Amino acid sequence: MAKRQFKAESRRLMEMMINSIYTHKEVFLRELISNASDALDKLYFLSLEEGRTGVSREQMKIWLETDKSARTLTIRDNGCGMTKEALIDNLGTIARSGTLDFREEHKEADAEIIGQFGVGFYSAFMVSRKIEVRSRAFGAEEAWLWKSEGEDGYTLSPCQMEDHGTEVILHLNEDTEEEKYSQYLEQYTISSLVKKYSDYVRYPILMKMERSRPKEGVEGEYETVVEEETLNSMVPIWRKNKDQLTEADYNEFYKNKFFDFQDPLRVINTKVEGAVMYDALLYLPAGLPYNYYTKNFRKGLQLYCNGVLIMENCPDLLPDHFAFVKGIVDSPDFSLNISREMLQHDRQLKLIAKNIESKIRSELAKMMEKEREKYQDFFKNFGLQLKYGLYESFGARKEELKDLLLFHSLREDKPISFKEYREGMEEEQSYIYYACGETVERIKALPQADAIREKGLDILCMTDDVDEFAVKLLRDYDGKEFRSVSDSDLGLASEEEQAALEKKAEENKGLLEHMKKALEGKVEEVRLSSRLKSHPVCLVSDGALSLEMEQVLNAMPAEEKVKARRVLEVNGGHPVFEALVRMEEKEPETVDVWAGLLYDQAVLMAGMPLEDPAAFAGAVCGLMERLGS
């Protein structure tokens, strides 16, 4: 029997096939099962086209069989089979796809066949030292045996087969220290790989499985039985009619597929047809994944092409701010690379990603409007991610995300959106006020908020490090500028109040200058305040860099530290200020001590650390001793 050589620079191409194209050797089973599925599809569509009788889809199957003693794994189907010429063309010419040719010849059939590159079969050489293919074409009398050990070519000879179809027999490699090829003879490994990659192939994948069961009539004893089982579920949940599915069906699929013990917070099931076709089944988790903010977390959706798993995590289908979404996308339109393990970046991929992002965003907006408690639970877990999404890329997505954010309202004492704040604003209110702090309770105690709260105006509490950066990037909402309670101008004082303040400042110019000198290097200015009511002092900032931003930036690893332009504001109507006025006249040296104490008090109320806690404690003790004498 003469050995035939592969065509198309076969030695070099075969070497590349075996060693370079595929990342994981286990995908060989996915490729061979996909080929068998295509063979069944071809027979079915040809039978419809040619009016053949005796061909029923219910009879079409794929069988798997292992033989540990012979070290063989067999994949068999009762599909269209191949003639001698087809074996030469399809298996003797690497990168020749009979499936792709069939698709081109039968476009009107709209067959969801899988193969297109003509290289998947040769992935079996990654795990096999020899491959045998027995095939008998439908309606043919003779069958043919194709044999190959890889790069040296192949032989072709007549053989016997009782029925039409194809049988691929893999003679597995011997085990090495690096690779245990014997695993592909274990029923658990084979069933797991079918479940992972080929669970939704439309034809039953059958295999004889050993099971242990109680022996009938004998208590306490078990027997081993061998039963043929269907390894795949065939019809994916996302292709079933929504009317046939219950909430329990969706939840059970989610927990089994994504290894979560909680039911999802929300399910998004969508089917899109048009310029691009795809099914998407997306889930919003009820809780934060344990590794969400670690380097081990991998965002992305499971990617299927016609029901066959291509990628476990496709990051390009989700933006970072929706990284928490889990689910699958199945489309026949994906442009895959030759290994079918990665996507080629193309227009269809970008369009699907854009549609998915829009769908998630609209579902979140709907949840916020109609299921507020559920949305608040979601936001507790993933709101920070949305804020980062608004801030990143210089605010490229701020318009899409700003209405999904929630902040605690001091007036309403509950989380509200920017839109809700805007709708509840007083007519004369010029700004949307916000305050930053570690907690809502800490913000409530801020002296900077006195005047705003006295007027009955609302304040949004910002407790995450990214909050103020995101608000600064937004700048305004619906024409109303954001303004921090620590900003130099809150726009609250009337012309009369401002004039009175300036007059009092002029009258006490000497005292204010004295305090500024005493705090030299710590503050840029000491001035009278229009915002304070019950507190004697507060610390604010002039310029774009706020005190809160200073703390966040300085917590990051950097050689140089930043410093905001600090201003100490003094309440001109407070008894402490009146005492300072008297001291300026009688004991000017005591003003220095009091200025330092008031500055440290303002620092503490702003939630910032003291520069010298020991000096502060000493000054307090000195004051106590003086008052007690």
C-alpha positions as CSV (number, residue, x, y, z in Angstrom):
1,M,0.0,0.0,0.0
2,A,1.6,3.2,-1.2
3,K,2.0,6.0,1.3
4,R,0.5,9.3,0.1
5,Q,2.0,12.6,1.1
6,F,0.0,15.5,2.5
7,K,-0.4,18.5,0.2
8,A,0.2,22.2,0.8
9,E,3.7,22.2,2.4
10,S,2.3,19.5,4.7
11,R,5.3,18.7,6.8
12,R,5.8,22.3,7.9
13,L,2.1,22.9,8.3
14,M,1.6,19.7,10.3
15,E,4.4,20.6,12.6
16,M,2.8,24.0,13.2
17,M,-0.6,22.4,13.8
18,I,0.7,20.0,16.4
19,N,2.9,22.4,18.3
20,S,1.8,25.9,17.8
21,I,-1.9,26.6,17.0
22,Y,-3.7,25.3,20.1
23,T,-3.1,26.5,23.6
24,H,-4.7,23.5,25.4
25,K,-4.4,19.9,24.1
26,E,-7.8,19.0,25.5
27,V,-9.6,21.0,22.7
28,F,-8.9,18.1,20.3
29,L,-12.1,16.5,21.5
30,R,-14.1,19.7,20.9
31,E,-12.8,19.7,17.3
32,L,-13.6,16.1,16.6
33,I,-17.1,16.3,18.1
34,S,-17.8,19.4,16.1
35,N,-16.7,17.6,12.9
36,A,-19.1,14.8,13.7
37,S,-21.9,17.3,14.4
38,D,-21.2,18.9,11.0
39,A,-21.4,15.5,9.3
40,L,-24.8,14.9,10.8
41,D,-26.0,18.3,9.8
42,K,-24.8,17.8,6.2
43,L,-26.7,14.5,6.0
44,Y,-29.9,16.1,7.4
45,F,-29.8,19.1,5.0
46,L,-29.0,17.0,2.0
47,S,-31.9,14.7,2.8
48,L,-34.2,17.6,2.9
49,E,-32.8,19.1,-0.3
50,E,-32.9,15.9,-2.2
51,G,-36.1,14.5,-0.7
52,R,-34.4,11.4,0.7
53,T,-36.4,9.1,2.9
54,G,-35.2,7.1,5.8
55,V,-33.2,9.9,7.3
56,S,-34.4,11.1,10.7
57,R,-32.7,13.7,12.9
58,E,-33.8,11.7,16.0
59,Q,-31.6,8.8,14.8
60,M,-28.5,10.9,14.4
61,K,-26.0,10.5,17.2
62,I,-22.3,10.7,18.2
63,W,-20.7,7.9,20.2
64,L,-17.5,8.0,22.3
65,E,-15.6,4.9,23.3
66,T,-12.4,4.3,25.3
67,D,-10.2,1.2,25.4
68,K,-7.6,1.4,28.1
69,S,-5.8,-1.8,27.1
70,A,-5.4,-0.6,23.5
71,R,-5.0,3.0,24.5
72,T,-7.6,4.2,22.0
73,L,-10.3,6.8,22.0
74,T,-13.0,6.5,19.3
75,I,-15.4,9.2,18.1
76,R,-18.1,7.8,15.8
77,D,-21.1,9.3,14.1
78,N,-23.8,8.1,11.6
79,G,-23.6,11.2,9.5
80,C,-22.9,11.7,5.8
81,G,-19.6,9.9,5.7
82,M,-16.9,10.4,3.1
83,T,-16.0,8.8,-0.2
84,K,-12.4,7.9,-1.1
85,E,-12.1,11.2,-3.0
86,A,-13.5,13.2,0.0
87,L,-11.0,11.6,2.3
88,I,-8.2,12.6,0.0
89,D,-9.5,16.1,-0.4
90,N,-10.5,16.8,3.2
91,L,-8.0,14.8,5.2
92,G,-5.1,14.7,2.7
93,T,-5.1,18.5,2.2
94,I,-4.5,20.4,5.4
95,A,-6.5,23.6,5.8
96,R,-9.1,22.3,3.3
97,S,-12.5,22.6,4.9
98,G,-15.3,20.4,3.4
99,T,-17.7,22.0,5.8
100,L,-16.8,25.5,4.5
101,D,-17.3,24.2,1.0
102,F,-20.7,22.7,1.9
103,R,-21.7,26.0,3.5
104,E,-20.8,28.0,0.4
105,E,-22.7,25.5,-1.8
106,H,-25.8,25.5,0.3
107,K,-26.2,29.0,1.6
108,E,-29.9,28.8,1.3
109,A,-30.1,25.9,3.8
110,D,-29.0,28.2,6.6
111,A,-27.2,25.3,8.3
112,E,-25.6,26.1,11.6
113,I,-22.5,24.0,10.9
114,I,-19.4,24.7,12.9
115,G,-16.1,24.1,11.0
116,Q,-14.5,26.5,8.6
117,F,-10.7,26.3,8.7
118,G,-10.1,22.6,7.9
119,V,-7.5,22.2,10.6
120,G,-9.5,21.0,13.6
121,F,-9.1,17.3,12.8
122,Y,-5.3,17.6,12.9
123,S,-5.5,18.8,16.5
124,A,-5.9,15.2,17.4
125,F,-2.2,14.7,16.6
126,M,-1.4,16.7,19.8
127,V,-2.4,13.6,21.8
128,S,-2.1,10.8,19.3
129,R,0.8,8.9,17.8
130,K,-1.5,7.4,15.1
131,I,-5.0,8.2,13.8
132,E,-7.3,5.9,11.9
133,V,-10.4,7.1,10.1
134,R,-13.0,4.7,8.8
135,S,-15.7,6.3,6.7
136,R,-18.6,5.2,4.4
137,A,-20.5,7.8,2.5
138,F,-24.3,7.8,2.7
139,G,-25.7,5.6,-0.2
140,A,-22.2,4.2,-1.0
141,E,-21.4,0.4,-1.0
142,E,-17.8,0.7,0.0
143,A,-15.9,2.1,3.0
144,W,-12.4,3.4,3.2
145,L,-9.7,3.4,5.9
146,W,-7.4,6.4,6.2
147,K,-4.3,6.0,8.4
148,S,-1.6,8.5,9.4
149,E,1.1,8.9,12.0
150,G,1.5,12.6,11.3
151,E,4.1,14.3,9.3
152,D,5.0,11.3,7.1
153,G,1.7,11.3,5.2
154,Y,-1.1,8.8,5.1
155,T,-2.3,5.6,3.6
156,L,-5.8,4.8,2.2
157,S,-7.3,1.4,1.7
158,P,-10.7,-0.3,1.5
159,C,-12.4,-1.5,4.7
160,Q,-15.6,-2.9,6.0
161,M,-18.4,-0.8,7.7
162,E,-21.9,-1.9,8.3
163,D,-23.5,1.6,8.0
164,H,-22.8,5.1,6.7
165,G,-20.9,7.5,8.9
166,T,-17.3,8.1,10.2
167,E,-15.3,6.6,12.9
168,V,-12.1,8.3,14.2
169,I,-9.8,6.1,16.2
170,L,-7.0,7.9,18.2
171,H,-4.1,5.8,19.3
172,L,-2.9,8.0,22.3
173,N,0.6,8.9,23.0
174,E,2.5,7.3,25.9
175,D,2.5,9.3,29.1
176,T,5.4,11.6,29.9
177,E,6.5,13.5,33.0
178,E,5.0,16.6,31.4
179,E,1.8,15.2,30.0
180,K,-0.5,12.4,31.1
181,Y,-2.3,11.3,27.9
182,S,-3.9,8.4,29.8
183,Q,-6.4,11.0,31.2
184,Y,-8.2,10.9,27.9
185,L,-9.1,7.3,28.6
186,E,-10.9,8.1,31.8
187,Q,-14.7,8.4,31.6
188,Y,-14.7,11.4,34.1
189,T,-12.2,13.4,32.0
190,I,-14.1,12.7,28.7
191,S,-17.5,13.5,30.2
192,S,-16.1,16.7,31.8
193,L,-14.6,17.9,28.4
194,V,-17.9,17.2,26.6
195,K,-19.8,19.2,29.3
196,K,-17.2,22.0,29.1
197,Y,-16.9,22.5,25.3
198,S,-19.7,20.5,23.6
199,D,-22.6,20.5,26.0
200,Y,-24.9,22.2,23.5
201,V,-24.1,20.3,20.3
202,R,-27.5,19.5,19.0
203,Y,-27.1,15.8,18.7
204,P,-26.8,13.3,21.6
205,I,-23.2,12.4,22.5
206,L,-23.3,8.9,24.0
207,M,-20.8,7.0,26.0
208,K,-20.9,3.8,28.1
209,M,-20.3,4.8,31.7
210,E,-19.4,2.6,34.7
211,R,-21.7,3.3,37.7
212,S,-21.9,1.8,41.1
213,R,-25.4,1.0,42.4
214,P,-27.0,-1.0,45.3
215,K,-27.3,-4.6,44.5
216,E,-30.9,-5.6,44.2
217,G,-32.1,-7.7,47.0
218,V,-28.8,-7.5,48.9
219,E,-28.6,-4.8,51.6
220,G,-25.3,-3.0,52.0
221,E,-23.7,-4.4,48.8
222,Y,-23.1,-2.6,45.5
223,E,-22.5,-3.7,42.0
224,T,-20.8,-2.1,39.0
225,V,-22.9,-1.7,35.9
226,V,-22.1,-0.2,32.5
227,E,-24.8,1.9,31.0
228,E,-24.9,4.1,27.9
229,E,-25.5,7.7,28.9
230,T,-26.0,11.0,27.0
231,L,-23.3,13.3,28.1
232,N,-24.6,16.6,26.7
233,S,-27.8,18.6,27.3
234,M,-28.0,19.5,23.6
235,V,-30.4,22.5,23.8
236,P,-28.9,25.5,25.6
237,I,-31.1,27.4,27.9
238,W,-30.7,30.6,26.0
239,R,-32.1,29.1,22.8
240,K,-35.3,27.8,24.5
241,N,-38.5,29.7,24.3
242,K,-38.7,32.2,27.3
243,D,-42.3,31.1,27.9
244,Q,-41.0,27.6,28.7
245,L,-38.5,28.8,31.3
246,T,-39.1,29.6,34.9
247,E,-37.0,31.8,37.3
248,A,-35.8,28.6,39.0
249,D,-34.5,27.4,35.6
250,Y,-32.4,30.5,35.1
251,N,-31.2,30.5,38.7
252,E,-30.2,26.8,38.6
253,F,-28.3,27.3,35.4
254,Y,-26.4,30.3,36.9
255,K,-25.4,28.6,40.1
256,N,-24.2,25.5,38.3
257,K,-22.4,27.3,35.5
258,F,-20.7,30.0,37.5
259,F,-20.3,28.3,40.8
260,D,-22.3,30.7,42.9
261,F,-24.3,29.5,45.9
262,Q,-26.7,32.5,45.7
263,D,-29.4,33.2,43.2
264,P,-28.6,36.0,40.9
265,L,-30.0,39.5,41.5
266,R,-31.2,39.9,38.0
267,V,-31.3,37.9,34.7
268,I,-31.0,39.5,31.3
269,N,-32.0,37.2,28.4
270,T,-31.8,38.8,25.0
271,K,-31.8,37.7,21.4
272,V,-30.7,40.0,18.6
273,E,-31.2,39.6,14.9
274,G,-30.1,42.0,12.2
275,A,-26.7,43.4,11.2
276,V,-25.3,40.9,13.7
277,M,-27.0,37.9,15.3
278,Y,-26.4,36.6,18.8
279,D,-28.1,35.3,21.9
280,A,-27.0,36.6,25.3
281,L,-27.8,35.3,28.8
282,L,-26.4,37.7,31.4
283,Y,-26.6,37.7,35.2
284,L,-26.1,40.4,37.8
285,P,-24.7,38.6,40.9
286,A,-26.4,39.1,44.3
287,G,-23.1,39.4,46.1
288,L,-19.5,40.6,45.5
289,P,-17.3,37.7,44.3
290,Y,-14.6,37.0,47.0
291,N,-11.8,37.8,44.6
292,Y,-13.4,40.7,42.8
293,Y,-10.8,43.4,43.7
294,T,-7.8,41.1,43.4
295,K,-5.5,40.3,40.4
296,N,-7.0,36.8,40.2
297,F,-10.4,38.1,39.1
298,R,-11.0,37.7,35.4
299,K,-13.8,39.7,33.7
300,G,-15.5,38.4,30.6
301,L,-18.4,36.4,29.3
302,Q,-18.3,32.8,28.1
303,L,-18.2,32.8,24.3
304,Y,-20.0,30.2,22.2
305,C,-20.1,29.9,18.5
306,N,-23.2,27.8,17.4
307,G,-23.3,26.3,20.8
308,V,-19.7,25.3,21.0
309,L,-17.5,26.9,23.7
310,I,-14.8,29.0,22.2
311,M,-13.5,31.1,25.2
312,E,-14.1,30.8,29.0
313,N,-13.6,34.5,29.5
314,C,-14.0,37.0,26.6
315,P,-13.0,40.4,28.1
316,D,-13.7,42.4,25.0
317,L,-17.4,41.9,25.4
318,L,-17.6,43.8,28.7
319,P,-16.3,47.2,29.7
320,D,-14.5,47.4,33.0
321,H,-17.3,49.1,34.8
322,F,-19.6,46.1,34.1
323,A,-16.9,43.6,34.9
324,F,-19.1,42.0,37.6
325,V,-21.6,40.7,34.9
326,K,-21.5,37.0,34.3
327,G,-23.0,35.1,31.4
328,I,-22.7,33.8,27.9
329,V,-22.9,35.1,24.4
330,D,-23.6,32.7,21.5
331,S,-23.3,33.9,17.9
332,P,-22.6,32.4,14.5
333,D,-21.1,35.7,13.3
334,F,-17.9,35.7,15.4
335,S,-14.7,35.9,13.3
336,L,-12.5,33.4,15.1
337,N,-8.8,32.7,14.7
338,I,-7.6,29.4,13.3
339,S,-7.6,27.7,16.7
340,R,-11.1,29.0,17.4
341,E,-9.7,29.9,20.9
342,M,-9.6,33.6,20.3
343,L,-11.5,36.3,18.4
344,Q,-10.3,38.4,15.6
345,H,-11.2,42.0,16.4
346,D,-13.7,43.0,13.9
347,R,-16.9,45.1,13.4
348,Q,-19.2,42.4,14.6
349,L,-17.4,41.9,17.9
350,K,-17.4,45.7,18.6
351,L,-21.1,45.9,17.7
352,I,-22.1,43.0,20.0
353,A,-20.0,44.5,22.8
354,K,-21.7,47.9,22.3
355,N,-25.2,46.4,22.3
356,I,-24.5,44.3,25.4
357,E,-23.2,47.4,27.3
358,S,-26.3,49.3,26.3
359,K,-28.6,46.5,27.4
360,I,-26.9,46.1,30.8
361,R,-27.2,49.9,31.3
362,S,-30.9,50.0,30.4
363,E,-31.6,47.1,32.7
364,L,-29.9,48.8,35.6
365,A,-31.8,52.0,34.9
366,K,-35.1,50.0,34.9
367,M,-34.2,48.3,38.2
368,M,-33.4,51.7,39.8
369,E,-36.8,53.1,38.7
370,K,-39.0,50.1,39.4
371,E,-37.1,47.9,42.0
372,R,-35.4,50.5,44.1
373,E,-34.5,48.3,47.1
374,K,-33.0,45.7,44.8
375,Y,-31.0,48.3,43.0
376,Q,-29.7,49.7,46.3
377,D,-28.5,46.2,47.2
378,F,-26.8,46.0,43.8
379,F,-25.2,49.4,44.3
380,K,-23.8,48.5,47.7
381,N,-21.8,45.8,46.0
382,F,-20.9,47.3,42.6
383,G,-21.5,51.0,42.8
384,L,-17.8,51.7,43.3
385,Q,-17.2,50.0,39.9
386,L,-19.6,52.3,38.2
387,K,-17.9,55.3,39.8
388,Y,-14.6,54.2,38.5
389,G,-16.2,53.7,35.1
390,L,-17.4,57.3,35.1
391,Y,-13.9,58.6,36.1
392,E,-11.7,56.5,33.8
393,S,-10.9,57.4,30.2
394,F,-11.2,61.1,31.1
395,G,-15.0,60.7,31.5
396,A,-15.7,59.2,28.1
397,R,-18.7,57.4,29.5
398,K,-19.9,59.9,32.1
399,E,-23.1,60.7,30.3
400,E,-24.1,57.0,30.2
401,L,-23.2,56.3,33.8
402,K,-24.0,59.4,35.8
403,D,-27.7,58.5,36.3
404,L,-26.9,55.1,37.7
405,L,-25.0,56.5,40.7
406,L,-26.5,56.9,44.2
407,F,-25.2,59.0,47.1
408,H,-26.6,59.3,50.6
409,S,-28.8,62.4,51.1
410,L,-28.4,64.2,54.4
411,R,-31.9,65.7,54.1
412,E,-33.7,62.6,53.0
413,D,-31.5,60.2,54.9
414,K,-31.4,57.7,52.1
415,P,-29.5,57.1,48.8
416,I,-30.7,59.3,46.0
417,S,-29.5,59.9,42.4
418,F,-28.3,63.2,40.9
419,K,-31.6,63.4,39.1
420,E,-33.6,63.1,42.3
421,Y,-31.4,65.7,44.0
422,R,-31.9,68.1,41.1
423,E,-35.7,67.6,41.2
424,G,-35.7,68.4,44.9
425,M,-33.6,71.6,44.8
426,E,-34.9,74.9,46.1
427,E,-35.6,77.5,43.5
428,E,-32.9,79.9,44.8
429,Q,-30.3,77.1,45.1
430,S,-27.3,77.8,42.9
431,Y,-25.3,74.6,43.4
432,I,-25.5,70.8,44.0
433,Y,-23.8,70.6,47.4
434,Y,-21.7,67.6,48.4
435,A,-19.4,66.7,51.3
436,C,-16.6,64.1,51.5
437,G,-15.8,61.9,54.5
438,E,-15.1,58.4,55.7
439,T,-18.8,57.9,56.8
440,V,-22.1,59.6,56.7
441,E,-22.0,60.2,60.4
442,R,-18.6,61.9,60.0
443,I,-20.0,64.1,57.3
444,K,-23.0,65.1,59.5
445,A,-20.6,66.5,62.0
446,L,-18.7,68.6,59.6
447,P,-18.8,72.3,60.6
448,Q,-18.5,73.3,57.0
449,A,-22.0,72.1,56.4
450,D,-23.6,74.3,59.1
451,A,-25.0,77.1,56.9
452,I,-26.2,74.7,54.2
453,R,-28.1,72.5,56.6
454,E,-29.5,75.6,58.4
455,K,-31.1,76.7,55.2
456,G,-32.7,73.3,54.7
457,L,-30.6,72.5,51.6
458,D,-29.5,69.0,50.8
459,I,-26.0,67.6,50.8
460,L,-24.8,64.5,49.0
461,C,-22.4,62.4,51.1
462,M,-19.4,61.1,49.2
463,T,-17.6,58.3,51.2
464,D,-15.5,56.6,48.5
465,D,-12.0,57.9,47.5
466,V,-13.0,58.1,43.9
467,D,-16.2,60.1,44.5
468,E,-14.8,63.7,44.4
469,F,-12.7,62.9,41.4
470,A,-15.7,61.7,39.5
471,V,-17.8,64.8,40.6
472,K,-15.0,67.1,39.5
473,L,-14.9,65.4,36.2
474,L,-18.7,65.8,35.8
475,R,-18.6,69.5,36.8
476,D,-22.3,69.9,36.7
477,Y,-25.6,68.1,36.3
478,D,-28.5,69.5,34.3
479,G,-26.9,72.9,34.4
480,K,-26.2,73.0,38.2
481,E,-22.6,73.0,39.2
482,F,-21.3,70.7,41.9
483,R,-19.9,72.5,44.9
484,S,-18.1,71.0,47.9
485,V,-19.1,72.2,51.4
486,S,-15.4,72.9,51.9
487,D,-15.2,75.2,48.9
488,S,-14.3,78.8,49.5
489,D,-17.6,80.2,48.1
490,L,-20.8,78.4,48.8
491,G,-23.0,81.1,47.2
492,L,-25.2,81.3,50.3
493,A,-24.5,84.8,51.7
494,S,-26.7,87.7,50.6
495,E,-25.2,91.0,49.6
496,E,-26.0,92.4,53.1
497,E,-24.5,89.5,54.9
498,Q,-21.4,89.6,52.7
499,A,-21.0,93.4,53.3
500,A,-21.3,92.9,57.1
501,L,-18.8,90.1,57.0
502,E,-16.3,92.2,55.1
503,K,-16.8,95.1,57.5
504,K,-16.1,92.8,60.6
505,A,-13.0,91.3,58.8
506,E,-11.7,94.8,58.3
507,E,-12.3,95.7,61.9
508,N,-10.4,92.6,63.0
509,K,-7.7,92.6,60.3
510,G,-4.9,92.7,62.9
511,L,-6.1,89.7,64.7
512,L,-6.6,87.7,61.5
513,E,-3.1,88.6,60.4
514,H,-1.7,87.7,63.8
515,M,-3.3,84.2,63.6
516,K,-2.0,83.7,60.0
517,K,1.5,84.5,61.2
518,A,1.2,82.1,64.1
519,L,0.1,79.4,61.6
520,E,2.8,80.2,59.0
521,G,3.5,77.2,56.8
522,K,0.2,75.6,57.8
523,V,-2.4,77.8,56.2
524,E,-2.5,80.3,53.3
525,E,-5.0,82.5,55.0
526,V,-7.1,83.0,58.1
527,R,-10.5,84.7,57.4
528,L,-14.0,85.1,58.8
529,S,-16.5,82.6,57.7
530,S,-20.1,82.9,56.4
531,R,-20.7,79.2,56.6
532,L,-20.2,78.5,60.3
533,K,-23.0,78.6,62.9
534,S,-22.3,76.5,66.0
535,H,-18.6,75.7,65.4
536,P,-15.8,78.2,66.1
537,V,-13.5,77.2,63.2
538,C,-13.3,74.9,60.1
539,L,-10.6,74.1,57.6
540,V,-11.3,74.7,53.9
541,S,-9.3,74.9,50.7
542,D,-8.8,77.4,47.9
543,G,-8.1,76.1,44.4
544,A,-8.9,72.9,42.5
545,L,-7.2,70.6,45.0
546,S,-9.5,69.9,48.0
547,L,-8.4,68.6,51.4
548,E,-10.1,65.2,50.6
549,M,-8.2,64.9,47.3
550,E,-5.0,65.7,49.1
551,Q,-5.5,62.8,51.5
552,V,-6.4,60.4,48.7
553,L,-3.4,61.3,46.5
554,N,-0.9,61.3,49.4
555,A,-2.1,57.8,50.3
556,M,-0.8,56.6,46.9
557,P,2.9,55.6,46.5
558,A,4.7,58.7,45.2
559,E,8.0,60.4,45.9
560,E,6.4,63.9,46.2
561,K,3.4,64.7,48.4
562,V,0.8,67.2,47.3
563,K,-0.7,69.9,49.5
564,A,-4.0,71.8,49.2
565,R,-4.1,75.5,49.8
566,R,-5.5,75.4,53.3
567,V,-7.6,78.2,54.8
568,L,-8.7,78.5,58.4
569,E,-12.1,80.0,58.6
570,V,-13.2,81.5,61.9
571,N,-16.8,82.1,63.1
572,G,-17.0,85.8,63.9
573,G,-20.1,85.4,66.0
574,H,-18.7,82.6,68.2
575,P,-17.7,83.3,71.9
576,V,-14.2,81.9,71.1
577,F,-13.7,84.7,68.5
578,E,-14.8,87.3,71.1
579,A,-12.3,85.8,73.5
580,L,-9.6,86.1,70.8
581,V,-10.4,89.7,70.3
582,R,-9.9,90.4,74.0
583,M,-6.6,88.5,74.0
584,E,-5.3,90.4,71.1
585,E,-5.5,93.5,73.2
586,K,-4.4,92.2,76.6
587,E,-2.4,88.9,76.0
588,P,-1.3,88.8,72.3
589,E,1.2,86.0,73.1
590,T,-1.7,83.8,74.1
591,V,-3.3,84.2,70.6
592,D,-0.4,82.1,69.2
593,V,-1.3,79.2,71.4
594,W,-5.0,79.5,70.8
595,A,-4.5,79.8,67.0
596,G,-2.5,76.5,67.1
597,L,-5.3,74.8,69.1
598,L,-8.0,76.0,66.9
599,Y,-6.1,74.9,63.8
600,D,-5.6,71.4,65.2
601,Q,-9.3,71.3,66.2
602,A,-10.2,72.1,62.6
603,V,-7.9,69.4,61.3
604,L,-9.5,66.8,63.5
605,M,-13.0,67.8,62.5
606,A,-12.0,67.5,58.9
607,G,-11.1,63.9,59.6
608,M,-7.3,64.4,59.0
609,P,-4.4,63.4,61.2
610,L,-2.5,65.9,63.3
611,E,1.0,66.8,62.3
612,D,2.2,66.7,65.9
613,P,-0.3,65.0,68.3
614,A,2.1,65.4,71.3
615,A,2.3,69.2,70.8
616,F,-1.5,69.3,70.7
617,A,-1.8,67.3,73.9
618,G,0.7,69.6,75.6
619,A,-1.2,72.7,74.5
620,V,-4.5,71.3,75.8
621,C,-2.9,70.4,79.2
622,G,-1.4,73.9,79.4
623,L,-4.8,75.5,78.8
624,M,-6.4,73.3,81.5
625,E,-3.7,74.2,84.0
626,R,-4.2,77.9,83.3
627,L,-8.0,77.7,83.7
628,G,-7.6,75.7,86.9
629,S,-5.2,78.1,88.5
